[in-house]
Amino acid sequence: MEYKGKVSVIGPEGTGKTSLILRYIKNTFSEEYIATLGADFIEKTYDSVDLPQLRSREKMTIVYWDMAGQSVFKEISSIYCEGSLGLIIVFDVNDRKTFEELPKWLEFPKQICPDAITMVVGNKTDLEFKISPKEISQMEKRLNLKIEFVSAKRELDDERSNVRNVFTKMASELLKKFTEYRKISTKASD
């Protein structure tokens, strides 16, 4: 059996969305900033080595959509988010404004894909935090979500990176959703 799903990676411009995806999929990083125009995507196929919950013959393919963060593309991004089973909302821990905009970034895709598994990720932990632990805790309560912290600049095997953990957690949550759906479908057809 093969499962397929779509995860949209969204957030303000310059937060490192593309860098996160490229670190996870290709384990690469570039200091050069190139803005995403519209959207781009890359897929990853998981097997039982990546996700031990998968049986030996099962596979799961996730298409990660990298959405432009410029405000001019925000409305277009909502169209691209359609059909997403997962959302990863990224902010920059070194840029207070991107943190303060989190509620807005959470609002618009939830109207389009209200049942999507949602994660909020603070990127660039290799830099100085401009947000206090108290503010982070308050935002987690406001959003009713735990904020994960990552550094796309650090190698995947560096435990301070946490990039692999975040994407694997998303994939595991999607697999749970697929498995539950399969159980419901099987019962319905009996």
Order of alpha helices (4+ residues) and beta strands (2+ residues): beta-alpha-beta-beta-alpha-beta-alpha-alpha-beta-alpha-beta-alpha
